């Protein structure tokens, strides 16, 4: 998978999340993992490949202090997961998808800036960077 990636859920959450690195994708809390936040997450990498995240599982503490971080709630953990290849998307496919998703949100003050950023993007990586 080529970073940055665009993460989203199909139906339950209309938000789009830009993730710069593998470390940022794999760092979370036990609470989020137990709530099933990672179940069915879809990822579009910078090359346009669409993956589905499956079988997210804990892989250890996020730092040598048993995951304790005074700046975050709870303990940080690292996760592993399986990726299932779904299909390859073109730049136009990704632009259309992102613009459709943004039109559903309509409550963002930055909506116009996000749309402009997506429309001006010449690569999928640039589209993802709009959301990072």
The first five atom37 places (N, CA, C, CB, O) and aatype in JSON, in Angstrom:
{
  "aatype": [20, 20, 20, 20, 20, 20, 20, 20, 20, 20, 20, 20, 20, 20, 20, 20, 20, 20, 20, 20, 20, 20, 20, 20, 20, 20, 20, 20, 20, 20, 20, 20, 20, 20, 20, 20, 20, 20, 20, 20, 20, 20, 20, 20, 20, 20, 20, 20, 20, 20, 20, 20, 20, 20, 20, 20, 20, 20, 20, 20, 20, 20, 20, 20, 20, 20, 20, 20, 20, 20, 20, 20, 20, 20, 20, 20, 20, 20, 20, 20, 20, 20, 20, 20, 20, 20, 20, 20, 20, 20, 20, 20, 20, 20, 20, 20, 20, 20, 20, 20, 20, 20, 20, 20, 20, 20, 20, 20, 20, 20, 20, 20, 20, 20, 20, 20, 20, 20, 20, 20, 20, 20, 20, 20, 20, 20, 20, 20, 20, 20, 20, 20],
  "atom_mask": [
    [1, 1, 1, 1, 1],
    [1, 1, 1, 1, 1],
    [1, 1, 1, 1, 1],
    [1, 1, 1, 1, 1],
    [1, 1, 1, 1, 1],
    [1, 1, 1, 1, 1],
    [1, 1, 1, 1, 1],
    [1, 1, 1, 1, 1],
    [1, 1, 1, 1, 1],
    [1, 1, 1, 1, 1],
    [1, 1, 1, 1, 1],
    [1, 1, 1, 1, 1],
    [1, 1, 1, 1, 1],
    [1, 1, 1, 1, 1],
    [1, 1, 1, 1, 1],
    [1, 1, 1, 1, 1],
    [1, 1, 1, 1, 1],
    [1, 1, 1, 1, 1],
    [1, 1, 1, 1, 1],
    [1, 1, 1, 1, 1],
    [1, 1, 1, 1, 1],
    [1, 1, 1, 1, 1],
    [1, 1, 1, 1, 1],
    [1, 1, 1, 1, 1],
    [1, 1, 1, 1, 1],
    [1, 1, 1, 1, 1],
    [1, 1, 1, 1, 1],
    [1, 1, 1, 1, 1],
    [1, 1, 1, 1, 1],
    [1, 1, 1, 1, 1],
    [1, 1, 1, 1, 1],
    [1, 1, 1, 1, 1],
    [1, 1, 1, 1, 1],
    [1, 1, 1, 1, 1],
    [1, 1, 1, 1, 1],
    [1, 1, 1, 1, 1],
    [1, 1, 1, 1, 1],
    [1, 1, 1, 1, 1],
    [1, 1, 1, 1, 1],
    [1, 1, 1, 1, 1],
    [1, 1, 1, 1, 1],
    [1, 1, 1, 1, 1],
    [1, 1, 1, 1, 1],
    [1, 1, 1, 1, 1],
    [1, 1, 1, 1, 1],
    [1, 1, 1, 1, 1],
    [1, 1, 1, 1, 1],
    [1, 1, 1, 1, 1],
    [1, 1, 1, 1, 1],
    [1, 1, 1, 1, 1],
    [1, 1, 1, 1, 1],
    [1, 1, 1, 1, 1],
    [1, 1, 1, 1, 1],
    [1, 1, 1, 1, 1],
    [1, 1, 1, 1, 1],
    [1, 1, 1, 1, 1],
    [1, 1, 1, 1, 1],
    [1, 1, 1, 1, 1],
    [1, 1, 1, 1, 1],
    [1, 1, 1, 1, 1],
    [1, 1, 1, 1, 1],
    [1, 1, 1, 1, 1],
    [1, 1, 1, 1, 1],
    [1, 1, 1, 1, 1],
    [1, 1, 1, 1, 1],
    [1, 1, 1, 1, 1],
    [1, 1, 1, 1, 1],
    [1, 1, 1, 1, 1],
    [1, 1, 1, 1, 1],
    [1, 1, 1, 1, 1],
    [1, 1, 1, 1, 1],
    [1, 1, 1, 1, 1],
    [1, 1, 1, 1, 1],
    [1, 1, 1, 1, 1],
    [1, 1, 1, 1, 1],
    [1, 1, 1, 1, 1],
    [1, 1, 1, 1, 1],
    [1, 1, 1, 1, 1],
    [1, 1, 1, 1, 1],
    [1, 1, 1, 1, 1],
    [1, 1, 1, 1, 1],
    [1, 1, 1, 1, 1],
    [1, 1, 1, 1, 1],
    [1, 1, 1, 1, 1],
    [1, 1, 1, 1, 1],
    [1, 1, 1, 1, 1],
    [1, 1, 1, 1, 1],
    [1, 1, 1, 1, 1],
    [1, 1, 1, 1, 1],
    [1, 1, 1, 1, 1],
    [1, 1, 1, 1, 1],
    [1, 1, 1, 1, 1],
    [1, 1, 1, 1, 1],
    [1, 1, 1, 1, 1],
    [1, 1, 1, 1, 1],
    [1, 1, 1, 1, 1],
    [1, 1, 1, 1, 1],
    [1, 1, 1, 1, 1],
    [1, 1, 1, 1, 1],
    [1, 1, 1, 1, 1],
    [1, 1, 1, 1, 1],
    [1, 1, 1, 1, 1],
    [1, 1, 1, 1, 1],
    [1, 1, 1, 1, 1],
    [1, 1, 1, 1, 1],
    [1, 1, 1, 1, 1],
    [1, 1, 1, 1, 1],
    [1, 1, 1, 1, 1],
    [1, 1, 1, 1, 1],
    [1, 1, 1, 1, 1],
    [1, 1, 1, 1, 1],
    [1, 1, 1, 1, 1],
    [1, 1, 1, 1, 1],
    [1, 1, 1, 1, 1],
    [1, 1, 1, 1, 1],
    [1, 1, 1, 1, 1],
    [1, 1, 1, 1, 1],
    [1, 1, 1, 1, 1],
    [1, 1, 1, 1, 1],
    [1, 1, 1, 1, 1],
    [1, 1, 1, 1, 1],
    [1, 1, 1, 1, 1],
    [1, 1, 1, 1, 1],
    [1, 1, 1, 1, 1],
    [1, 1, 1, 1, 1],
    [1, 1, 1, 1, 1],
    [1, 1, 1, 1, 1],
    [1, 1, 1, 1, 1],
    [1, 1, 1, 1, 1],
    [1, 1, 1, 1, 1],
    [1, 1, 1, 1, 1],
    [1, 1, 1, 1, 1]
  ],
  "atom_positions": [
    [[0.85, -1.17, 0.0], [0.0, 0.0, 0.0], [0.89, 1.23, 0.0], [-0.96, 0.0, 1.22], [1.9, 1.29, 0.7]],
    [[0.51, 2.21, -0.79], [1.32, 3.43, -0.95], [0.63, 4.58, -0.2], [1.51, 3.78, -2.47], [-0.53, 4.9, -0.46]],
    [[1.37, 5.17, 0.72], [0.83, 6.28, 1.53], [1.08, 7.61, 0.86], [1.45, 6.28, 2.94], [2.04, 7.73, 0.09]],
    [[0.25, 8.62, 1.13], [-0.9, 8.67, 2.03], [-2.1, 7.91, 1.47], [-1.29, 10.1, 2.31], [-2.18, 7.65, 0.27]],
    [[-3.03, 7.56, 2.38], [-4.24, 6.84, 1.99], [-5.47, 7.62, 2.44], [-4.25, 5.41, 2.57], [-5.42, 8.4, 3.39]],
    [[-6.56, 7.38, 1.76], [-7.85, 7.95, 2.11], [-8.67, 6.83, 2.75], [-8.59, 8.57, 0.86], [-8.85, 5.78, 2.14]],
    [[-9.15, 7.05, 3.97], [-9.93, 6.04, 4.69], [-11.36, 6.51, 4.85], [-9.3, 5.75, 6.07], [-11.63, 7.69, 5.07]],
    [[-12.28, 5.57, 4.75], [-13.7, 5.88, 4.93], [-14.47, 4.6, 5.18], [-14.27, 6.63, 3.7], [-13.98, 3.5, 4.96]],
    [[-15.7, 4.78, 5.66], [-16.63, 3.66, 5.81], [-17.72, 3.82, 4.76], [-17.23, 3.59, 7.26], [-18.06, 4.94, 4.37]],
    [[-18.25, 2.71, 4.33], [-19.23, 2.73, 3.25], [-20.51, 3.47, 3.64], [-19.56, 1.31, 2.83], [-20.96, 4.34, 2.89]],
    [[-21.1, 3.14, 4.78], [-22.41, 3.7, 5.09], [-22.48, 4.42, 6.44], [-23.43, 2.61, 5.07], [-23.13, 5.46, 6.54]],
    [[-21.84, 3.89, 7.46], [-22.07, 4.39, 8.81], [-21.44, 5.75, 9.11], [-21.54, 3.4, 9.79], [-21.87, 6.44, 10.04]],
    [[-20.45, 6.14, 8.34], [-19.75, 7.4, 8.6], [-19.42, 8.03, 7.25], [-18.44, 7.17, 9.46], [-18.7, 7.43, 6.45]],
    [[-19.93, 9.22, 6.99], [-19.7, 9.86, 5.7], [-18.39, 10.63, 5.63], [-20.84, 10.79, 5.39], [-18.01, 11.11, 4.56]],
    [[-17.68, 10.74, 6.74], [-16.42, 11.48, 6.77], [-15.33, 10.77, 5.98], [-15.97, 11.7, 8.2], [-15.35, 9.55, 5.82]],
    [[-14.38, 11.56, 5.51], [-13.19, 11.05, 4.82], [-11.98, 11.39, 5.68], [-13.04, 11.65, 3.37], [-11.9, 12.49, 6.24]],
    [[-11.05, 10.46, 5.79], [-9.88, 10.65, 6.64], [-8.61, 10.45, 5.81], [-9.91, 9.69, 7.84], [-8.43, 9.4, 5.19]],
    [[-7.74, 11.44, 5.81], [-6.45, 11.32, 5.15], [-5.42, 10.84, 6.16], [-6.01, 12.67, 4.53], [-5.3, 11.4, 7.24]],
    [[-4.69, 9.8, 5.81], [-3.71, 9.2, 6.71], [-2.36, 9.2, 6.01], [-4.12, 7.76, 7.15], [-2.19, 8.6, 4.95]],
    [[-1.38, 9.89, 6.64], [-0.08, 10.09, 6.0], [0.82, 8.87, 5.99], [0.63, 11.2, 6.68], [1.49, 8.6, 5.0]],
    [[0.84, 8.12, 7.11], [1.82, 7.05, 7.25], [1.18, 5.77, 7.78], [2.94, 7.49, 8.17], [0.06, 5.78, 8.3]],
    [[1.9, 4.69, 7.64], [1.45, 3.4, 8.19], [1.34, 3.48, 9.71], [2.41, 2.27, 7.79], [0.41, 2.93, 10.29]],
    [[2.27, 4.16, 10.34], [2.25, 4.32, 11.79], [0.98, 5.03, 12.24], [3.48, 5.08, 12.27], [0.37, 4.64, 13.23]],
    [[0.58, 6.06, 11.54], [-0.64, 6.8, 11.89], [-1.88, 5.92, 11.73], [-0.77, 8.06, 11.02], [-2.84, 6.06, 12.48]],
    [[-1.86, 5.03, 10.76], [-3.0, 4.14, 10.53], [-3.08, 3.07, 11.61], [-2.89, 3.49, 9.16], [-4.18, 2.67, 12.01]],
    [[-1.94, 2.62, 12.08], [-1.92, 1.51, 13.02], [-1.93, 1.91, 14.49], [-0.72, 0.69, 12.77], [-2.01, 1.04, 15.35]],
    [[-1.86, 3.2, 14.79], [-1.88, 3.68, 16.18], [-3.31, 3.99, 16.58], [-0.97, 4.94, 16.36], [-3.99, 4.77, 15.91]],
    [[-3.77, 3.38, 17.66], [-5.14, 3.6, 18.11], [-5.25, 3.3, 19.59], [-6.13, 2.73, 17.31], [-4.24, 3.2, 20.29]],
    [[-6.46, 3.15, 20.07], [-6.69, 2.78, 21.47], [-7.46, 1.48, 21.52], [-7.46, 3.91, 22.22], [-8.12, 1.09, 20.55]],
    [[-7.38, 0.81, 22.65], [-8.13, -0.43, 22.82], [-9.63, -0.19, 22.7], [-7.8, -1.07, 24.17], [-10.37, -1.01, 22.16]],
    [[-10.06, 0.95, 23.21], [-11.48, 1.27, 23.18], [-12.01, 1.31, 21.75], [-11.74, 2.6, 23.88], [-13.07, 0.76, 21.46]],
    [[-11.28, 1.97, 20.87], [-11.72, 2.05, 19.47], [-11.7, 0.68, 18.81], [-10.83, 3.02, 18.68], [-12.59, 0.34, 18.04]],
    [[-10.67, -0.11, 19.11], [-10.59, -1.45, 18.53], [-11.76, -2.31, 19.01], [-9.24, -2.12, 18.91], [-12.37, -3.02, 18.21]],
    [[-12.08, -2.25, 20.3], [-13.19, -3.03, 20.85], [-14.54, -2.58, 20.29], [-13.21, -2.92, 22.37], [-15.44, -3.4, 20.13]],
    [[-14.68, -1.29, 20.0], [-15.93, -0.77, 19.43], [-16.12, -1.16, 17.97], [-15.98, 0.74, 19.57], [-17.19, -0.94, 17.4]],
    [[-15.1, -1.73, 17.35], [-15.22, -2.17, 15.96], [-15.06, -1.06, 14.95], [-16.52, -2.82, 15.76], [-15.55, -1.18, 13.82]],
    [[-14.39, 0.01, 15.33], [-14.21, 1.15, 14.43], [-13.5, 0.75, 13.14], [-13.43, 2.25, 15.13], [-13.73, 1.36, 12.09]],
    [[-12.65, -0.25, 13.19], [-11.86, -0.62, 12.02], [-12.54, -1.66, 11.13], [-10.53, -1.14, 12.46], [-12.04, -1.97, 10.05]],
    [[-13.66, -2.19, 11.58], [-14.37, -3.19, 10.79], [-14.93, -2.56, 9.52], [-15.5, -3.83, 11.61], [-15.7, -1.59, 9.59]],
    [[-14.56, -3.09, 8.38], [-15.1, -2.61, 7.11], [-14.58, -1.27, 6.64], [-16.54, -2.53, 7.22], [-15.19, -0.66, 5.76]],
    [[-13.47, -0.8, 7.19], [-12.89, 0.45, 6.71], [-12.33, 0.22, 5.31], [-11.77, 0.96, 7.67], [-11.67, -0.78, 5.05]],
    [[-12.62, 1.15, 4.42], [-12.1, 1.08, 3.05], [-10.97, 2.08, 2.91], [-13.22, 1.36, 2.0], [-11.03, 3.19, 3.44]],
    [[-9.93, 1.68, 2.19], [-8.74, 2.51, 2.0], [-8.44, 2.64, 0.52], [-7.52, 1.91, 2.75], [-8.41, 1.65, -0.21]],
    [[-8.21, 3.87, 0.08], [-7.73, 4.11, -1.28], [-6.32, 4.64, -1.15], [-8.66, 5.11, -2.09], [-6.1, 5.7, -0.58]],
    [[-5.35, 3.88, -1.68], [-3.97, 4.34, -1.55], [-3.62, 5.31, -2.67], [-3.0, 3.15, -1.56], [-4.44, 5.57, -3.55]],
    [[-2.42, 5.83, -2.63], [-2.01, 6.86, -3.59], [-1.93, 6.39, -5.02], [-0.69, 7.41, -3.19], [-1.89, 7.2, -5.94]],
    [[-1.9, 5.07, -5.22], [-1.88, 4.56, -6.59], [-3.29, 4.32, -7.12], [-1.07, 3.26, -6.64], [-3.46, 4.0, -8.3]],
    [[-4.31, 4.47, -6.24], [-5.69, 4.26, -6.66], [-6.25, 2.9, -6.32], [-5.8, 4.47, -8.12], [-7.38, 2.58, -6.68]],
    [[-5.46, 2.08, -5.61], [-5.92, 0.75, -5.25], [-6.87, 0.84, -4.05], [-4.73, -0.17, -4.94], [-6.56, 1.48, -3.05]],
    [[-8.01, 0.19, -4.18], [-9.02, 0.17, -3.12], [-8.89, -1.13, -2.34], [-10.46, 0.33, -3.7], [-8.91, -2.22, -2.92]],
    [[-8.75, -1.01, -1.02], [-8.64, -2.16, -0.13], [-9.73, -2.09, 0.93], [-7.24, -2.22, 0.53], [-10.24, -1.02, 1.25]],
    [[-10.09, -3.25, 1.47], [-10.94, -3.31, 2.64], [-10.12, -3.85, 3.8], [-12.2, -4.18, 2.39], [-9.44, -4.86, 3.67]],
    [[-10.21, -3.17, 4.94], [-9.5, -3.57, 6.15], [-10.32, -4.67, 6.83], [-9.26, -2.36, 7.11], [-11.52, -4.52, 7.04]],
    [[-9.65, -5.77, 7.17], [-10.33, -6.89, 7.82], [-9.48, -7.41, 8.97], [-10.62, -8.02, 6.81], [-8.26, -7.26, 8.98]],
    [[-10.15, -8.02, 9.92], [-9.49, -8.72, 11.03], [-8.51, -7.84, 11.79], [-8.77, -9.94, 10.52], [-7.38, -8.25, 12.05]],
    [[-8.92, -6.64, 12.16], [-8.04, -5.76, 12.95], [-7.83, -6.4, 14.32], [-8.65, -4.32, 13.08], [-8.77, -6.86, 14.96]],
    [[-6.57, -6.41, 14.76], [-6.23, -7.04, 16.03], [-5.08, -6.3, 16.69], [-5.87, -8.51, 15.81], [-4.26, -5.67, 16.02]],
    [[-5.02, -6.39, 17.99], [-3.97, -5.72, 18.75], [-2.63, -6.4, 18.51], [-4.3, -5.72, 20.26], [-2.53, -7.63, 18.41]],
    [[-1.59, -5.56, 18.41], [-0.25, -6.07, 18.15], [0.77, -5.6, 19.2], [0.2, -5.65, 16.77], [1.96, -5.85, 19.04]],
    [[0.33, -4.94, 20.24], [1.25, -4.49, 21.28], [1.03, -3.04, 21.65], [2.68, -4.68, 20.84], [0.2, -2.34, 21.07]],
    [[1.8, -2.6, 22.63], [1.71, -1.22, 23.08], [2.33, -0.26, 22.07], [2.38, -1.06, 24.44], [3.23, -0.63, 21.32]],
    [[1.82, 0.96, 22.05], [2.29, 1.96, 21.1], [3.59, 2.62, 21.54], [1.23, 3.03, 20.9], [4.26, 3.28, 20.74]],
    [[3.97, 2.44, 22.79], [5.23, 2.99, 23.28], [5.77, 2.1, 24.4], [5.04, 4.46, 23.77], [5.05, 1.22, 24.87]],
    [[6.99, 2.32, 24.84], [7.58, 1.44, 25.86], [7.0, 1.62, 27.26], [9.05, 1.67, 25.92], [7.4, 0.91, 28.19]],
    [[6.07, 2.54, 27.44], [5.49, 2.79, 28.77], [4.1, 2.17, 28.86], [5.41, 4.31, 29.04], [3.18, 2.8, 29.39]],
    [[3.93, 0.95, 28.37], [2.67, 0.22, 28.38], [1.55, 1.01, 27.71], [2.28, -0.12, 29.8], [0.38, 0.89, 28.08]],
    [[1.92, 1.79, 26.73], [0.94, 2.53, 25.95], [0.44, 3.8, 26.58], [-0.19, 1.67, 25.68], [-0.37, 4.51, 25.98]],
    [[0.91, 4.11, 27.79], [0.41, 5.3, 28.47], [0.96, 6.56, 27.81], [0.79, 5.27, 29.97], [2.16, 6.7, 27.59]],
    [[0.05, 7.46, 27.49], [0.4, 8.74, 26.89], [-0.41, 9.81, 27.61], [0.14, 8.75, 25.34], [-1.64, 9.8, 27.56]],
    [[0.27, 10.73, 28.27], [-0.44, 11.72, 29.08], [-1.24, 12.71, 28.23], [0.55, 12.48, 29.94], [-2.09, 13.43, 28.76]],
    [[-0.99, 12.75, 26.93], [-1.69, 13.69, 26.06], [-2.92, 13.09, 25.4], [-0.75, 14.2, 24.99], [-3.69, 13.8, 24.76]],
    [[-3.12, 11.8, 25.55], [-4.28, 11.12, 24.96], [-5.03, 10.37, 26.04], [-3.84, 10.16, 23.82], [-4.46, 10.01, 27.07]],
    [[-6.28, 10.12, 25.79], [-7.06, 9.32, 26.72], [-6.74, 7.84, 26.51], [-8.56, 9.58, 26.55], [-6.59, 7.39, 25.38]],
    [[-6.65, 7.12, 27.59], [-6.44, 5.68, 27.48], [-5.03, 5.34, 27.07], [-7.4, 5.09, 26.51], [-4.15, 6.2, 26.98]],
    [[-4.85, 4.09, 26.83], [-3.54, 3.59, 26.43], [-3.5, 3.39, 24.93], [-3.23, 2.27, 27.16], [-4.46, 2.93, 24.31]],
    [[-2.37, 3.76, 24.34], [-2.21, 3.59, 22.91], [-1.72, 2.2, 22.58], [-1.24, 4.63, 22.36], [-0.85, 1.66, 23.26]],
    [[-2.28, 1.64, 21.53], [-1.84, 0.33, 21.05], [-1.54, 0.42, 19.56], [-2.92, -0.76, 21.33], [-1.93, 1.37, 18.88]],
    [[-0.84, -0.58, 19.08], [-0.62, -0.75, 17.65], [-1.48, -1.92, 17.2], [0.9, -0.99, 17.32], [-1.64, -2.9, 17.93]],
    [[-2.02, -1.81, 16.01], [-2.84, -2.89, 15.48], [-2.24, -3.42, 14.19], [-4.28, -2.4, 15.24], [-1.46, -2.75, 13.51]],
    [[-2.62, -4.63, 13.88], [-2.36, -5.23, 12.58], [-3.71, -5.56, 11.98], [-1.43, -6.51, 12.69], [-4.71, -5.65, 12.69]],
    [[-3.75, -5.74, 10.7], [-4.99, -6.06, 10.02], [-4.66, -6.69, 8.69], [-5.89, -4.8, 9.84], [-3.54, -6.6, 8.2]],
    [[-5.64, -7.32, 8.11], [-5.51, -7.89, 6.77], [-6.15, -6.92, 5.79], [-6.18, -9.31, 6.68], [-7.12, -6.24, 6.1]],
    [[-5.59, -6.87, 4.59], [-6.14, -6.03, 3.53], [-6.63, -6.92, 2.4], [-5.09, -5.01, 3.01], [-5.93, -7.81, 1.94]],
    [[-7.85, -6.67, 1.98], [-8.4, -7.39, 0.84], [-8.48, -6.43, -0.35], [-9.8, -7.99, 1.17], [-9.13, -5.39, -0.27]],
    [[-7.81, -6.79, -1.43], [-7.85, -5.98, -2.65], [-9.26, -6.04, -3.23], [-6.81, -6.48, -3.69], [-9.84, -7.12, -3.37]],
    [[-9.81, -4.86, -3.56], [-11.14, -4.82, -4.15], [-11.11, -4.43, -5.62], [-12.02, -3.85, -3.39], [-11.66, -5.13, -6.47]],
    [[-10.45, -3.3, -5.93], [-10.36, -2.86, -7.32], [-9.38, -1.7, -7.43], [-11.75, -2.44, -7.85], [-8.87, -1.2, -6.43]],
    [[-9.13, -1.29, -8.66], [-8.27, -0.13, -8.91], [-9.15, 1.02, -9.38], [-7.15, -0.45, -9.95], [-10.01, 0.84, -10.25]],
    [[-8.92, 2.2, -8.82], [-9.68, 3.4, -9.17], [-8.79, 4.36, -9.96], [-10.24, 4.09, -7.9], [-7.6, 4.48, -9.69]],
    [[-9.39, 5.04, -10.92], [-8.66, 6.08, -11.65], [-8.76, 7.39, -10.88], [-9.22, 6.24, -13.11], [-9.53, 7.51, -9.93]],
    [[-7.98, 8.36, -11.29], [-8.02, 9.69, -10.68], [-9.43, 10.27, -10.77], [-7.0, 10.64, -11.36], [-9.93, 10.83, -9.8]],
    [[-10.06, 10.15, -11.92], [-11.42, 10.67, -12.09], [-12.42, 9.95, -11.2], [-11.85, 10.56, -13.55], [-13.33, 10.58, -10.66]],
    [[-12.26, 8.63, -11.03], [-13.14, 7.88, -10.13], [-13.04, 8.4, -8.7], [-12.79, 6.38, -10.17], [-14.05, 8.6, -8.03]],
    [[-11.81, 8.62, -8.25], [-11.59, 9.09, -6.88], [-12.13, 10.5, -6.7], [-10.08, 9.04, -6.53], [-12.77, 10.8, -5.69]],
    [[-11.88, 11.37, -7.67], [-12.42, 12.74, -7.59], [-13.94, 12.72, -7.49], [-11.98, 13.57, -8.83], [-14.52, 13.4, -6.64]],
    [[-14.58, 11.95, -8.34], [-16.04, 11.87, -8.35], [-16.56, 11.34, -7.01], [-16.52, 10.96, -9.51], [-17.51, 11.88, -6.45]],
    [[-15.94, 10.29, -6.5], [-16.35, 9.73, -5.21], [-16.22, 10.75, -4.09], [-15.51, 8.48, -4.89], [-17.14, 10.93, -3.3]],
    [[-15.08, 11.43, -4.02], [-14.83, 12.4, -2.95], [-15.82, 13.57, -3.06], [-13.37, 12.93, -3.02], [-16.37, 14.01, -2.05]],
    [[-16.05, 14.06, -4.26], [-16.99, 15.18, -4.43], [-18.42, 14.77, -4.06], [-16.96, 15.68, -5.88], [-19.16, 15.57, -3.48]],
    [[-18.82, 13.54, -4.38], [-20.14, 13.05, -3.99], [-20.25, 12.95, -2.48], [-20.42, 11.69, -4.64], [-21.27, 13.3, -1.9]],
    [[-19.19, 12.46, -1.85], [-19.18, 12.32, -0.39], [-19.25, 13.7, 0.27], [-17.91, 11.55, 0.09], [-19.95, 13.87, 1.27]],
    [[-18.53, 14.67, -0.28], [-18.57, 16.02, 0.27], [-19.95, 16.65, 0.11], [-17.51, 16.9, -0.41], [-20.39, 17.4, 0.98]],
    [[-20.63, 16.36, -0.99], [-21.96, 16.94, -1.2], [-22.96, 16.42, -0.18], [-22.44, 16.64, -2.62], [-23.96, 17.08, 0.09]],
    [[-22.71, 15.25, 0.39], [-23.6, 14.7, 1.42], [-23.38, 15.39, 2.77], [-23.36, 13.19, 1.58], [-24.3, 15.43, 3.59]],
    [[-22.21, 15.94, 2.99], [-21.9, 16.55, 4.29], [-22.45, 17.96, 4.41], [-20.41, 16.57, 4.51], [-23.09, 18.28, 5.42]],
    [[-22.23, 18.8, 3.45], [-22.77, 20.16, 3.32], [-22.77, 21.04, 4.56], [-24.13, 20.06, 2.84], [-23.2, 22.19, 4.47]],
    [[-22.32, 20.58, 5.68], [-22.36, 21.4, 6.89], [-21.0, 21.96, 7.25], [-22.91, 20.6, 8.04], [-20.84, 22.6, 8.29]],
    [[-20.04, 21.74, 6.42], [-18.68, 22.17, 6.73], [-18.42, 23.59, 6.22], [-17.66, 21.2, 6.13], [-18.78, 23.94, 5.1]],
    [[-17.8, 24.38, 7.07], [-17.4, 25.73, 6.68], [-16.34, 25.65, 5.58], [-16.87, 26.53, 7.9], [-16.26, 26.52, 4.72]],
    [[-15.55, 24.6, 5.62], [-14.46, 24.44, 4.66], [-14.89, 23.72, 3.39], [-13.32, 23.69, 5.3], [-14.05, 23.4, 2.55]],
    [[-16.17, 23.47, 3.24], [-16.66, 22.69, 2.11], [-16.15, 23.2, 0.76], [-18.17, 22.7, 2.11], [-15.69, 22.41, -0.06]],
    [[-16.22, 24.51, 0.53], [-15.76, 25.08, -0.74], [-14.26, 24.89, -0.94], [-16.09, 26.55, -0.79], [-13.82, 24.59, -2.05]],
    [[-13.49, 25.07, 0.12], [-12.03, 24.9, 0.02], [-11.68, 23.45, -0.26], [-11.34, 25.36, 1.31], [-10.77, 23.17, -1.04]],
    [[-12.4, 22.52, 0.36], [-12.14, 21.1, 0.11], [-12.45, 20.75, -1.33], [-12.96, 20.22, 1.06], [-11.67, 20.06, -1.99]],
    [[-13.58, 21.22, -1.82], [-13.96, 20.95, -3.22], [-12.92, 21.51, -4.19], [-15.35, 21.57, -3.52], [-12.51, 20.83, -5.14]],
    [[-12.48, 22.75, -3.95], [-11.47, 23.35, -4.82], [-10.17, 22.55, -4.79], [-11.2, 24.8, -4.4], [-9.55, 22.32, -5.83]],
    [[-9.78, 22.12, -3.59], [-8.56, 21.32, -3.45], [-8.65, 20.01, -4.22], [-8.28, 21.04, -2.0], [-7.68, 19.59, -4.85]],
    [[-9.8, 19.38, -4.16], [-10.0, 18.12, -4.88], [-10.0, 18.36, -6.38], [-11.32, 17.45, -4.44], [-9.36, 17.62, -7.12]],
    [[-10.7, 19.37, -6.83], [-10.8, 19.64, -8.26], [-9.44, 20.0, -8.88], [-11.78, 20.76, -8.51], [-9.18, 19.65, -10.04]],
    [[-8.59, 20.68, -8.13], [-7.28, 21.09, -8.65], [-6.24, 19.98, -8.57], [-6.78, 22.3, -7.88], [-5.16, 20.1, -9.15]],
    [[-6.54, 18.9, -7.87], [-5.58, 17.82, -7.69], [-5.27, 17.11, -9.0], [-6.1, 16.82, -6.68], [-6.16, 16.83, -9.8]],
    [[-3.99, 16.84, -9.2], [-3.56, 16.15, -10.41], [-3.18, 14.7, -10.15], [-2.39, 16.87, -11.03], [-2.93, 13.95, -11.09]],
    [[-3.14, 14.32, -8.88], [-2.84, 12.94, -8.5], [-3.75, 12.55, -7.33], [-1.33, 12.78, -8.1], [-4.31, 13.41, -6.65]],
    [[-3.89, 11.26, -7.12], [-4.67, 10.78, -5.98], [-4.0, 11.18, -4.68], [-4.84, 9.25, -6.04], [-4.68, 11.49, -3.7]],
    [[-2.7, 11.18, -4.65], [-1.96, 11.61, -3.46], [-2.32, 13.04, -3.08], [-0.45, 11.5, -3.7], [-2.44, 13.35, -1.9]],
    [[-2.48, 13.91, -4.06], [-2.87, 15.3, -3.78], [-4.29, 15.37, -3.23], [-2.75, 16.16, -5.05], [-4.58, 16.19, -2.36]],
    [[-5.18, 14.52, -3.73], [-6.55, 14.49, -3.2], [-6.52, 14.1, -1.73], [-7.43, 13.5, -4.0], [-7.17, 14.74, -0.9]],
    [[-5.77, 13.06, -1.41], [-5.67, 12.59, -0.02], [-5.08, 13.69, 0.85], [-4.81, 11.32, 0.07], [-5.52, 13.88, 1.99]],
    [[-4.11, 14.4, 0.35], [-3.44, 15.46, 1.13], [-4.4, 16.57, 1.53], [-2.29, 16.05, 0.34], [-4.16, 17.27, 2.51]],
    [[-5.49, 16.75, 0.78], [-6.5, 17.75, 1.13], [-7.11, 17.41, 2.48], [-7.59, 17.83, 0.04], [-7.54, 18.31, 3.21]],
    [[-7.17, 16.12, 2.83], [-7.83, 15.67, 4.06], [-6.87, 15.36, 5.2], [-8.64, 14.45, 3.77], [-7.3, 14.99, 6.29]],
    [[-5.58, 15.51, 4.97], [-4.6, 15.22, 6.03], [-4.49, 16.4, 6.95], [-3.21, 14.87, 5.44], [-3.73, 16.37, 7.92]]
  ]
}
